[in-house]
Amino acid sequence: MVKGVVGEEAQLKSVEDRLSQSAVPTEVGLVIGKLSSTLDRGFVFNLVPTPHNDSGEPACAITDTSRDDKKKGSKSKSQVSDSSSLFIDKDWVAEHARQVSRMLVGGLKVVGIYIWVSDSAFKNSTIMLCQTVKGVAEAAPILESDWDERLLVHICYSPRRWNCRNCSLSSNITSSSLRPCDFKMGKVLSSLQTFRCMYNFNLRLPIFNDNASRLRTLSDILRHAISLLAEELKVAKAVIDGKLVISNEPCQSDGLHEVELLLPFMNSTPTKACSQRDVLGVLFFSGSVCSFAYLNPKEPISQAITEIKGDIIMSLQSRLDIICDEADGDSGSSNDVDREVSDEMSTEKPAAQLVLQSLRKACSLPLPRRVFTPWLAEVYVCDYLQPSETVEVLKDHCAELLSMKAPTDAWTILEPEKEAASLVSKSFWDVAAPFHSSIQPLEEKSRPAGGESSRKSVKQGQVNIVSAIIILLLSILVGFGLFVLKG
């Protein structure tokens, strides 16, 4: 449970000044920060407002139940009565949280929401606020921990003050789900320690037929591959700045720390035993993932390793989600897919929905590459670009989702993943025997075509055996004769 919360004073004061100078009676957004289980504290790095929805309407508005005012959000702050309450587009805020969470690296998370509203409207809308917090938590989960709470930051303008509450994520949302916690401002971002890791992976997974596996589509198999990598990373040891991590003490040095993950010797990805009849092909999943993580100097160094491992898996899952989102949005999109399919398959089918069991030739799919851009105080955020996209997409996403100024200097954008992760599927015989056109499967070799051909093959085998025996005897006799003559 979070007992206290510390917010970055420079960023929060900037948000407060912007809101006080605006004429909006209410605003909702995301809280970007970190929840530390070892310190029992929460840290707030910045507040990101939720943009207007597709219809151009704000994500929240004030309603006055006493007057049944249908013009939501049209009142000034002085006109809001004690009966006013909040209306929040919970699904839109959750969608915003889902997309923002993709742009965050290790140690940066969506830890809750903030609300700019009067004290009376806040008290009349606790259920609505708790439901919004829960929706955000489900859309942007914290995978490496089992936190059952998120933060709700209330910026009250009458009178002006900041309040922070823990919101329980229990199934039953009530007014008692909110519990106050200590909140203060200070310098948080400047003290963060930076860790960076380049993780290389190479998996070979069998493609089973319909009867041997339920994994059919490319997205299903890729999701299974990511889960295997997650299990592999659990047992990986870490080397930081050339030294094997064996203690759980805080990191004492500043600057950028290089992390290298070491897997156990002869470690193999667990796969079930299978026969040739069950396997139709092999899926090659390989590439490199660049990961960043940020740590509070009082946290143990093991937390940095946990953040790095979690960020690697989240990064791969985000790439898969992007591919699936594009497949759902545009079923005819196949610009970034280089594949050859059988004549009976539709070439307009999205890559994520391809059924590998139906492919007759090789299929390759490059995943989006990860790029990084400066955010606040030497802290980086990321985005994912398709092979055909440029950094202009990154600039648009930063301005829209994180409400930050787009980077103007190209040299500040990091692109460490020169070779993006990719998937390549090949048939079984393409892998086992590259010249399989002249090789038949073992079943066909051993199957007789008829009774006559079977008798011919038996006779031919017997003749070959007799010939071999005769040649062997002649060789022995010749050798013995030569030995006698020399003697």
C-alpha positions as CSV (number, residue, x, y, z in Angstrom):
1,M,0.0,0.0,0.0
2,V,1.3,3.5,-0.9
3,K,1.7,5.5,2.2
4,G,3.0,8.7,0.7
5,V,3.3,10.3,-2.8
6,V,5.9,12.7,-4.0
7,G,5.3,14.7,-7.2
8,E,7.7,16.5,-9.5
9,E,7.3,20.1,-8.4
10,A,8.4,21.8,-11.6
11,Q,6.0,19.7,-13.8
12,L,3.0,19.8,-11.4
13,K,3.3,23.6,-10.9
14,S,3.4,24.0,-14.7
15,V,0.2,22.0,-15.0
16,E,-1.5,24.0,-12.2
17,D,-0.6,27.3,-13.9
18,R,-1.9,26.1,-17.3
19,L,-5.2,25.0,-15.7
20,S,-5.7,28.2,-13.7
21,Q,-5.2,30.4,-16.7
22,S,-7.6,28.3,-18.8
23,A,-11.4,28.7,-18.7
24,V,-12.2,25.0,-18.5
25,P,-14.3,24.1,-15.5
26,T,-12.9,20.5,-15.4
27,E,-10.2,18.4,-17.0
28,V,-9.2,14.8,-16.7
29,G,-6.0,13.1,-17.6
30,L,-3.4,10.5,-16.7
31,V,-0.9,10.3,-13.9
32,I,2.5,9.2,-15.2
33,G,4.8,8.0,-12.4
34,K,6.0,5.0,-10.4
35,L,4.7,2.9,-7.5
36,S,7.5,1.4,-5.4
37,S,6.7,-1.7,-3.3
38,T,10.1,-1.6,-1.6
39,L,9.7,2.0,-0.5
40,D,5.9,2.0,0.0
41,R,5.8,5.2,-1.9
42,G,4.5,6.6,-5.1
43,F,6.1,9.1,-7.4
44,V,4.3,11.4,-9.9
45,F,6.5,12.6,-12.8
46,N,3.9,14.4,-14.9
47,L,0.2,14.8,-15.6
48,V,-1.0,14.2,-19.2
49,P,-4.4,15.6,-20.2
50,T,-6.7,13.2,-22.2
51,P,-7.4,14.7,-25.6
52,H,-10.8,15.3,-27.1
53,N,-12.5,12.3,-28.6
54,D,-13.2,11.7,-32.2
55,S,-16.3,13.9,-32.1
56,G,-14.2,16.8,-30.8
57,E,-15.8,16.7,-27.3
58,P,-13.8,16.8,-24.0
59,A,-13.4,13.6,-22.0
60,C,-15.2,15.1,-19.0
61,A,-17.9,17.7,-18.3
62,I,-19.9,19.1,-15.4
63,T,-23.6,18.5,-15.0
64,D,-25.9,20.2,-12.6
65,T,-28.6,17.8,-11.5
66,S,-30.7,20.5,-9.8
67,R,-31.3,22.4,-12.9
68,D,-31.1,19.5,-15.4
69,D,-28.6,21.6,-17.4
70,K,-28.0,19.9,-20.7
71,K,-25.3,22.2,-21.7
72,K,-22.5,20.3,-20.0
73,G,-19.4,22.2,-19.1
74,S,-20.9,25.6,-20.1
75,K,-20.9,27.1,-16.7
76,S,-18.1,29.2,-15.2
77,K,-16.4,28.0,-12.0
78,S,-18.2,30.6,-9.9
79,Q,-21.6,29.4,-11.1
80,V,-21.2,25.7,-10.3
81,S,-23.6,24.8,-7.6
82,D,-23.2,22.2,-4.8
83,S,-25.3,19.8,-6.7
84,S,-23.0,19.6,-9.7
85,S,-21.3,16.3,-10.6
86,L,-19.0,14.9,-13.2
87,F,-19.6,13.1,-16.4
88,I,-16.5,11.2,-17.7
89,D,-16.1,9.3,-20.9
90,K,-14.5,6.3,-19.1
91,D,-13.8,4.3,-22.3
92,W,-12.0,7.2,-24.0
93,V,-9.8,7.8,-21.0
94,A,-9.0,4.1,-20.8
95,E,-8.1,4.1,-24.5
96,H,-5.8,7.0,-23.9
97,A,-4.1,5.1,-21.1
98,R,-3.7,2.1,-23.3
99,Q,-1.9,4.0,-26.0
100,V,0.2,6.1,-23.6
101,S,1.4,2.9,-21.8
102,R,3.0,1.8,-25.1
103,M,5.2,4.9,-25.1
104,L,6.5,4.4,-21.6
105,V,9.7,2.5,-20.7
106,G,10.7,0.6,-17.6
107,G,10.1,2.5,-14.4
108,L,7.4,4.8,-16.0
109,K,3.8,3.7,-15.7
110,V,0.3,5.0,-15.9
111,V,-0.4,4.9,-12.1
112,G,-3.8,6.7,-12.1
113,I,-5.8,9.7,-13.2
114,Y,-6.0,13.4,-12.1
115,I,-9.1,15.6,-12.1
116,W,-9.4,19.4,-12.2
117,V,-12.7,20.2,-10.6
118,S,-14.3,21.9,-7.6
119,D,-14.5,20.2,-4.3
120,S,-18.3,19.8,-4.4
121,A,-18.3,18.2,-7.8
122,F,-15.5,15.9,-6.7
123,K,-17.5,14.7,-3.7
124,N,-20.6,14.1,-5.8
125,S,-18.7,12.0,-8.3
126,T,-16.6,9.5,-6.3
127,I,-18.2,6.4,-7.9
128,M,-17.6,7.8,-11.4
129,L,-14.0,8.6,-10.6
130,C,-13.3,5.2,-9.1
131,Q,-14.8,3.5,-12.2
132,T,-12.6,5.6,-14.4
133,V,-9.5,4.7,-12.4
134,K,-10.4,1.0,-12.6
135,G,-10.8,1.2,-16.4
136,V,-7.4,2.9,-16.7
137,A,-5.8,0.1,-14.6
138,E,-7.3,-2.6,-16.8
139,A,-6.2,-0.8,-20.0
140,A,-2.7,-0.1,-18.7
141,P,-1.8,-2.9,-16.2
142,I,1.4,-3.0,-14.2
143,L,2.5,-6.5,-15.1
144,E,5.6,-6.8,-12.9
145,S,3.7,-6.3,-9.7
146,D,0.4,-7.2,-8.1
147,W,-0.7,-3.6,-7.2
148,D,-4.4,-3.6,-6.4
149,E,-4.6,0.2,-6.2
150,R,-4.0,3.3,-8.3
151,L,-3.7,7.0,-7.6
152,L,-6.4,9.7,-7.9
153,V,-5.0,13.2,-7.8
154,H,-7.5,16.0,-7.3
155,I,-6.6,19.6,-8.2
156,C,-9.2,21.7,-6.5
157,Y,-9.5,25.3,-7.6
158,S,-12.0,26.5,-4.9
159,P,-10.1,26.7,-2.7
160,R,-6.7,26.0,-4.5
161,R,-5.1,22.8,-3.2
162,W,-3.8,19.4,-4.2
163,N,-5.1,16.1,-2.8
164,C,-4.1,12.5,-3.5
165,R,-6.0,9.4,-2.7
166,N,-5.5,5.6,-3.1
167,C,-8.2,4.0,-5.2
168,S,-8.8,0.3,-4.5
169,L,-9.3,-1.9,-7.5
170,S,-11.7,-4.3,-5.8
171,S,-14.6,-5.6,-7.7
172,N,-17.2,-3.6,-5.7
173,I,-16.7,0.1,-6.2
174,T,-18.0,2.2,-3.3
175,S,-17.2,5.6,-1.8
176,S,-14.9,3.8,0.7
177,S,-12.7,2.7,-2.2
178,L,-10.9,6.1,-1.9
179,R,-8.4,6.5,1.0
180,P,-6.4,9.7,1.5
181,C,-2.6,9.5,1.4
182,D,0.2,12.0,2.1
183,F,1.1,14.2,-0.9
184,K,4.0,16.6,-1.3
185,M,6.1,18.1,-4.0
186,G,9.8,17.9,-4.6
187,K,12.5,17.0,-7.1
188,V,12.0,13.5,-8.4
189,L,13.1,13.3,-12.0
190,S,16.6,14.7,-11.6
191,S,17.5,11.9,-9.2
192,L,16.5,9.0,-11.3
193,Q,19.1,6.5,-12.4
194,T,19.2,5.3,-16.0
195,F,19.7,1.7,-17.1
196,R,19.9,0.5,-20.7
197,C,19.9,-3.0,-22.2
198,M,20.1,-4.5,-25.7
199,Y,18.5,-7.9,-25.6
200,N,19.0,-10.3,-28.6
201,F,16.7,-13.4,-29.0
202,N,16.3,-16.2,-31.5
203,L,13.4,-18.7,-31.2
204,R,12.5,-21.6,-33.4
205,L,8.9,-22.8,-32.8
206,P,7.2,-25.7,-34.6
207,I,4.0,-25.0,-36.6
208,F,1.7,-27.8,-35.7
209,N,-1.3,-29.0,-37.8
210,D,-4.9,-28.4,-36.8
211,N,-5.1,-31.6,-34.7
212,A,-1.9,-31.0,-32.7
213,S,-2.3,-27.4,-31.6
214,R,-5.0,-24.7,-31.1
215,L,-2.5,-22.0,-32.2
216,R,-3.6,-21.1,-35.7
217,T,-3.1,-17.5,-36.6
218,L,0.2,-15.6,-36.7
219,S,-0.8,-13.4,-33.8
220,D,-1.6,-16.5,-31.6
221,I,1.7,-18.1,-32.3
222,L,3.6,-14.8,-31.7
223,R,1.8,-14.2,-28.4
224,H,2.9,-17.8,-27.4
225,A,6.4,-17.0,-28.4
226,I,6.5,-13.8,-26.3
227,S,5.2,-15.9,-23.3
228,L,8.1,-18.3,-23.8
229,L,10.6,-15.4,-23.9
230,A,9.0,-14.1,-20.6
231,E,9.7,-17.5,-19.0
232,E,13.2,-17.4,-20.3
233,L,13.9,-14.0,-18.9
234,K,12.8,-15.0,-15.4
235,V,15.9,-17.1,-14.9
236,A,18.3,-14.7,-16.6
237,K,21.1,-13.2,-14.6
238,A,22.2,-9.6,-15.0
239,V,25.6,-8.0,-15.5
240,I,25.5,-4.2,-14.9
241,D,28.6,-2.2,-16.0
242,G,30.5,-5.4,-16.4
243,K,29.8,-6.7,-12.9
244,L,27.5,-9.6,-12.1
245,V,24.7,-8.6,-9.8
246,I,24.8,-10.7,-6.7
247,S,23.6,-8.2,-4.0
248,N,20.4,-6.3,-3.5
249,E,21.9,-3.0,-2.5
250,P,21.0,0.3,-4.2
251,C,23.2,1.4,-7.1
252,Q,25.7,4.0,-5.8
253,S,27.0,5.4,-9.1
254,D,25.4,7.9,-11.4
255,G,25.3,8.1,-15.1
256,L,24.1,5.6,-17.7
257,H,24.3,1.9,-16.6
258,E,24.7,-0.8,-19.2
259,V,22.8,-4.0,-18.5
260,E,23.5,-7.4,-20.1
261,L,21.2,-10.4,-19.5
262,L,22.8,-13.8,-19.2
263,L,20.8,-17.0,-19.8
264,P,21.7,-20.3,-18.2
265,F,24.1,-22.4,-20.3
266,M,22.4,-24.9,-22.6
267,N,19.1,-23.2,-21.8
268,S,16.4,-24.4,-24.3
269,T,13.0,-23.1,-24.8
270,P,10.5,-25.8,-23.6
271,T,8.6,-27.4,-26.4
272,K,6.6,-30.6,-26.4
273,A,7.8,-33.7,-28.2
274,C,6.3,-34.0,-31.7
275,S,6.5,-36.2,-34.7
276,Q,6.9,-35.3,-38.4
277,R,3.2,-35.9,-39.0
278,D,2.3,-33.2,-36.5
279,V,4.7,-30.5,-37.7
280,L,4.0,-28.5,-40.8
281,G,6.7,-25.9,-40.5
282,V,9.0,-23.9,-38.3
283,L,8.6,-20.3,-37.2
284,F,11.8,-18.2,-36.7
285,F,11.3,-15.4,-34.2
286,S,14.4,-13.3,-33.8
287,G,15.6,-9.7,-33.4
288,S,16.9,-7.2,-30.9
289,V,15.0,-5.1,-28.3
290,C,16.5,-2.0,-26.8
291,S,15.2,-1.3,-23.3
292,F,15.5,1.6,-20.9
293,A,14.6,1.6,-17.2
294,Y,14.6,4.3,-14.6
295,L,15.1,3.7,-10.9
296,N,14.8,5.7,-7.7
297,P,18.3,5.9,-6.0
298,K,16.8,4.4,-2.8
299,E,15.4,1.3,-4.6
300,P,17.5,-1.9,-4.8
301,I,19.4,-2.7,-7.9
302,S,17.3,-5.8,-8.4
303,Q,14.3,-3.6,-9.2
304,A,16.2,-2.2,-12.2
305,I,16.6,-5.7,-13.5
306,T,12.9,-6.4,-13.0
307,E,12.0,-3.2,-14.8
308,I,14.3,-4.1,-17.7
309,K,12.8,-7.6,-18.1
310,G,9.3,-6.3,-17.9
311,D,10.0,-3.5,-20.4
312,I,11.3,-6.1,-22.9
313,I,8.2,-8.2,-22.8
314,M,5.9,-5.1,-22.8
315,S,7.8,-3.8,-25.9
316,L,7.2,-7.0,-27.8
317,Q,3.6,-7.2,-26.7
318,S,3.1,-3.5,-27.9
319,R,4.4,-4.4,-31.3
320,L,2.0,-7.3,-31.6
321,D,-0.9,-5.0,-30.4
322,I,0.0,-2.5,-33.1
323,I,-0.1,-5.1,-35.8
324,C,-3.5,-6.4,-34.5
325,D,-4.9,-2.9,-34.2
326,E,-4.0,-2.2,-37.8
327,A,-5.6,-5.5,-38.9
328,D,-8.8,-4.6,-37.1
329,G,-8.8,-1.0,-38.5
330,D,-7.9,-1.9,-42.1
331,S,-8.4,-5.5,-43.1
332,G,-6.8,-4.8,-46.5
333,S,-3.6,-3.4,-45.2
334,S,-0.6,-5.6,-46.3
335,N,2.0,-3.0,-47.3
336,D,4.5,-4.1,-44.6
337,V,4.1,-7.8,-45.2
338,D,6.4,-9.7,-47.6
339,R,4.8,-13.1,-48.1
340,E,3.7,-15.6,-50.7
341,V,0.6,-17.6,-50.0
342,S,-1.3,-20.3,-51.8
343,D,-3.7,-19.5,-54.6
344,E,-6.7,-20.4,-52.5
345,M,-5.9,-17.8,-49.8
346,S,-7.0,-14.2,-50.0
347,T,-4.1,-11.8,-50.5
348,E,-6.1,-9.1,-48.7
349,K,-6.1,-10.9,-45.4
350,P,-4.2,-9.0,-42.6
351,A,-0.9,-10.5,-41.6
352,A,-1.9,-10.9,-37.9
353,Q,-4.9,-13.1,-39.1
354,L,-2.9,-15.4,-41.4
355,V,-3.4,-19.1,-40.7
356,L,0.1,-20.5,-40.9
357,Q,-1.2,-24.0,-41.4
358,S,-2.6,-22.9,-44.7
359,L,0.6,-21.4,-46.0
360,R,2.4,-23.3,-48.7
361,K,5.5,-21.1,-49.0
362,A,7.6,-18.9,-46.8
363,C,6.0,-16.0,-44.9
364,S,8.0,-13.1,-43.4
365,L,6.7,-10.2,-41.2
366,P,8.9,-7.4,-39.9
367,L,7.7,-6.0,-36.5
368,P,7.7,-2.3,-35.8
369,R,11.0,-0.9,-34.6
370,R,11.4,1.0,-31.3
371,V,12.6,4.6,-31.3
372,F,13.2,6.9,-28.4
373,T,12.8,10.6,-27.8
374,P,13.7,12.9,-24.9
375,W,10.7,13.6,-22.6
376,L,11.6,15.2,-19.3
377,A,14.9,15.8,-17.5
378,E,17.0,13.2,-19.5
379,V,14.2,10.7,-19.4
380,Y,13.2,9.0,-22.6
381,V,9.9,7.8,-24.0
382,C,9.4,5.6,-27.0
383,D,7.2,4.9,-30.0
384,Y,7.0,2.2,-32.7
385,L,7.4,2.8,-36.4
386,Q,6.6,0.5,-39.2
387,P,9.2,0.0,-41.9
388,S,7.5,2.5,-44.2
389,E,7.0,5.2,-41.5
390,T,9.3,8.1,-40.6
391,V,10.0,9.9,-37.4
392,E,7.2,12.4,-38.3
393,V,4.8,9.8,-36.9
394,L,6.7,9.9,-33.6
395,K,6.3,13.7,-33.4
396,D,2.5,13.5,-34.0
397,H,2.1,10.8,-31.3
398,C,4.1,12.8,-28.8
399,A,2.0,15.9,-29.4
400,E,-1.3,14.1,-29.4
401,L,-0.9,11.5,-26.6
402,L,1.7,13.0,-24.3
403,S,0.8,16.7,-24.9
404,M,4.5,17.4,-25.4
405,K,6.3,19.5,-27.9
406,A,7.5,17.5,-30.9
407,P,11.3,17.1,-31.0
408,T,12.8,19.4,-33.6
409,D,16.3,18.0,-33.8
410,A,16.6,14.6,-35.5
411,W,19.8,13.8,-33.6
412,T,18.0,13.7,-30.3
413,I,15.9,10.7,-31.5
414,L,17.5,7.4,-30.8
415,E,17.1,4.5,-33.2
416,P,19.2,1.7,-31.6
417,E,17.3,-1.2,-33.2
418,K,18.9,-1.1,-36.6
419,E,17.5,-4.6,-37.4
420,A,13.9,-4.8,-36.1
421,A,12.5,-8.1,-34.8
422,S,10.9,-10.3,-37.4
423,L,9.1,-13.5,-37.9
424,V,9.8,-16.0,-40.7
425,S,7.8,-19.2,-41.2
426,K,9.1,-22.0,-43.4
427,S,7.8,-25.4,-44.2
428,F,9.3,-28.4,-42.4
429,W,11.2,-29.6,-45.5
430,D,12.6,-26.1,-46.2
431,V,14.3,-26.3,-42.9
432,A,15.2,-30.0,-42.7
433,A,16.3,-30.4,-46.3
434,P,16.9,-27.3,-48.4
435,F,16.9,-29.5,-51.6
436,H,13.7,-31.2,-50.7
437,S,12.3,-31.2,-54.3
438,S,14.4,-34.3,-54.9
439,I,13.6,-35.9,-51.6
440,Q,10.4,-37.5,-50.7
441,P,9.0,-37.9,-47.2
442,L,9.8,-41.1,-45.4
443,E,6.2,-42.3,-45.5
444,E,6.1,-42.2,-49.3
445,K,9.5,-43.9,-49.6
446,S,8.4,-46.8,-47.5
447,R,4.9,-47.2,-49.0
448,P,4.7,-49.9,-51.8
449,A,2.7,-48.9,-54.9
450,G,1.3,-52.4,-55.4
451,G,2.0,-56.2,-55.0
452,E,4.1,-56.5,-58.2
453,S,6.3,-53.5,-57.4
454,S,6.7,-54.8,-53.8
455,R,8.0,-58.2,-55.1
456,K,10.4,-56.5,-57.5
457,S,11.8,-54.4,-54.7
458,V,12.3,-57.5,-52.5
459,K,14.1,-59.4,-55.3
460,Q,16.3,-56.4,-56.1
461,G,17.2,-56.1,-52.4
462,Q,18.2,-59.8,-52.3
463,V,20.4,-59.5,-55.4
464,N,22.1,-56.5,-53.9
465,I,22.9,-58.5,-50.7
466,V,24.3,-61.5,-52.6
467,S,26.5,-59.2,-54.8
468,A,27.9,-57.5,-51.7
469,I,28.8,-60.9,-50.1
470,I,30.5,-62.1,-53.3
471,I,32.6,-58.9,-53.6
472,L,33.6,-59.2,-50.0
473,L,34.8,-62.8,-50.4
474,L,36.7,-62.0,-53.6
475,S,38.5,-59.1,-51.8
476,I,39.5,-61.4,-49.0
477,L,40.9,-64.0,-51.4
478,V,42.8,-61.5,-53.4
479,G,44.3,-60.0,-50.3
480,F,45.4,-63.5,-49.0
481,G,46.9,-64.3,-52.3
482,L,49.0,-61.2,-52.4
483,F,50.2,-61.8,-48.9
484,V,51.4,-65.4,-49.8
485,L,53.2,-64.2,-52.9
486,K,55.1,-61.5,-51.0
487,G,56.1,-64.1,-48.4
